[in-house]
Amino acid sequence: MNQPGFTGHSCTAYPCCSAAFSDGFHLPVYARSTLSSGGNELASSIRKKLLHTQERSCMTGNICCFEGEWLFFEEDADEGKLVDVMDLSDMHMLMDGIWYQAIWLSDGKIKTDSGEHSIADSHVFKIRRKLPFAFEQMLRSLDDDSLVRFTGELNQLGYSIYDCIYCYNHLLFTNKKLKTACTSFYQFDNEDSICGVQHHRMPTEDVLDRYEFTTSLGKRSILLLKK
């Protein structure tokens, strides 16, 4: 499987967050935001593009009917997923080499800008993956600059945010005025290796968040985000 890089914006366009050593360890370096504070439109544009250009952000496959149930079969997958329980709010269908936004109606019917279509085996669909709730809440708590740095660190180690397979967000069980340190845990799998991320929240005036990345291949890095 190809190792994902930082897609979308180049990492060089943002402040470096760590300095690499030959043994794979990254010494943290503080960095200030370089993103403009000139409005929410820029911020949302950066966030949306970053999330949408991540590796493995979408599932691609076919929809077919099996024993009366409509199933989505992702490429190279042996088992299908029930279409009726999937989130299809961001789904596209490939027609004539172009991806068109598609709306699932029922009983194998799809609606696009060109009208209604009956699903055929030859139709290819692309459905955006959903992030685990606890992980998504952590990402939502980051401003755009912090999200770029966190995602860039993860991408440089060979993982996408959509590789998250386990998460425990301790901050979901605390109030906003945290007075003691706490730790949350996230695990990522890119089918070649595993990456564990520990998120240490430190209620100090200087450093607020410390992310420690460790992969099963022995690579490590630390990301420190100022308040």
N, C-alpha and C positions, 0 to 999 in steps of 0.2 A: 504494500500500500504506500502511496506517495506520502512523504512527510509534508504536512501543511505548513506554509509560511504565513507571513503577515500579509493578508490580502487587503485590497482597498487602498488605504493610505500607506505610504512607505514609512517604516519605523524611523527612518532618518529625519522625517519631518517633525518628530516629537522629541522631547528631551529624553536623554538616556537615563534609565532608571537603575542600571546595574553595570558593574565593571566585571568582565569575565576573566577567569584565571585558567591556566592550562589544565587543572584537574577537574574542570567543569563547575567549580564553585563561583558564584557571582557575588561580589561584595556590593552591598547596597550604596547607592549614591542618591542624595536628595536632589529633586528636580522641581522647578517651579512650572506652573502651567504656562503654555505658550498659546493656548487657544484664546481667541478674542472673547471678551465678555460683552460684545456688542449686541446680544439678543438671543432669545430662545430659538429662533429659526435656524441659526448656524449650529447651535448645540444639538438640536434634534436631527438635523441633516447629517451631522457627523455620526451620531449614535446609530441612526437608522442604517446608514451605509456600512458602518462597521459590522453591525449584526448581520446584515443581509449578505455580506461578502465573506463570511466565515466559511471555512471548509465544512462540508457535511451539514450545512444548515437546512438542507432540503432532502426529502426522500423522493426518489424517482422510481416509477414502476407502472404496473397495469392494474386495472380494476376489472374483476370478473365475477360472475355469479356461480356459486358452488353450493349445491343442495339448498337452494332458496335464499342464501345469504350472499350479500355483496361484500367482496373481500378486496383489500388492497394488498398486492404482492410487490414488495420492494425488490429492486434488481438483486439477483443472486440469493434471495431469501426463500427458504423452504416453506415457511408458514405465513399465512395471510393475516391481515388485521381487519376486524369488522369495521366497515365504512361507517355504519350508523353510530359508532361510539368514538370515531376520530374527530379531531378538530380540523375542519376543512375550510376555515375562514380565509386561509391564504393558499389557494390551490390554483394551478395552471394546467392547461392541456395543450399539448404540442399538435399544431395543425399547419401543414405546408411549411415546416421549418421555423414556425413562429410560436412562442409561448403566449397563450391567451388566458386571461383570468377566467376561471370556471366556477360555477356555483352548482353544488350537488342538489338536485331536486328530489328524486326518489325513483326506485325501480329502474335503475340504470340510465336515468336521464340527467344530462348535464346542460347547463345554460351558459352560453358565452355571448359576446357582443354580436356574433353572427346569428344567434338564435339557439334553439334547443337541439340537442344531439343525443342520439342513442349510443351508448358506449359499445365499442367494438374492441376485439382483442388487440387490434393494431394501435389503439390510442395509448399514448404515453402521458402520464400525469406527474406533476411535480408538486409536492406538498411540504410546506415549511414545518420543520420540527418544532415542538414546544419544549421549552426548558423546564427542568424540575422546579416546582414552586419556590422552594427555599433558596435555591441558587438564583432564580430570577429576581427574588426580593433583594438579595445581596447586590446584584448588578444594578438594580433600580436605585439603590442607596448611593451609588457612586455618581459623581458628576462626570461630565463627558471626558474631561482630561484624565481623571482617575480610571475611567472605563477603558480609554485608549491604552493607558500604561499597563493595566492589569491584563487586558486581552493580548497586547503585544508581548508581554512576558510569557504568557501561556503559549502563544503561537511560536515564539522563538524556540521553545522546548519541544515543539512538534505536535501541539494539541490545539483543538478548536474548543470554543466554549460549548459547542454542541456535543462534545465528547463526554460531558458530565454524566456519570452513571450513579453517583451517590452524593448526597449532601446532608449536612446537619448544620443549620444556621441557628446558633445559640441566641443571636440577637432577636429572633422572633419571640423569644420567651422572656425578654427583659424589657424594661421601660426605656424611653429615649434618654433619660438622664442616668446613664450607666456610671456607677461609682467604683466598681471593681473590674479588674481585667477578666476577659472571657475569651474562649477559643471556639471557632467553628471549623468544620472539616468538609472538604470537597474532594472527590476522586474522579479522575478522567481516564478514559480508555480509548486510544486511537487504533486499536487492534494490533499494534506492534509492541506497545509498552503501556505502563500505568504511571499516572502522575498523581501524587497526593498533595493537596494544598491545605495548609493550616492558616487560618485567618485569626490573628491575635488582635483583639481590640483593647487598646491601652488608653484609659481615660487620663491623659496627660495634656499639658498645654503645647507640647512640642510634636510628638509623634502620636497619631491616633490609630492608624492601622498598619499592621505588619503581616505580610503574606509570605509564607515560606513554601517554596515549590521543591518537591523531591520526586524524581522519576525512578522507575525500576531499573533504568540503565545507569544509575549513579550520578545523574546530573542534578545540580541544586542551584537555586537562586533565591534571592530575598528581595522583596519589593516593599519599600517604606513609603507611606503616603502621609503627608502632613495635613493637619486639620484645615 
